[in-house]
Amino acid sequence: MIFSLSIGLATQMSLFGDELIAFAGVDKLRFVAPVFFGDRHPRGETGRGAQGARRRPGMVTFESRVLNQRNQLVVVYQDRLLVKRRPA
C-alpha cells in the first residue's frame, strides 16, 4: 500500500509536466522497514536520475525513497519513465 501511495503522490506532483509520456515500470523495489498503523507524514525523495541507453531514447531512471515521520527509510525503488527529449 505504501508503494502505491508513493506512486500516486509522485504522479500528482507533476514533476515533469507535459514532458512525461508514460510510466514505464519499476525496478529494485525493496521494503526496508515496516510501516505501522498511526505512522504519519510519509515523505518521498527522488534521488539521482540517469538517462537510458541510446537505443531507448527518452527512458529515464530515478531512485525514489519513502521516509516515515522519523526520517527512516521504509521503501526504495527505481522508477522508469519515458519522457520527451529536447530538440537537437
Protein Blocks (a to p, Z undefined) as FASTA:
>chain_A
ZZmmmmmmmmmnomnmmmpmbdcbdehiacfbdcdehiahiacdddddddddfklghiac
dddddddfkopafbdcddddddddddZZ
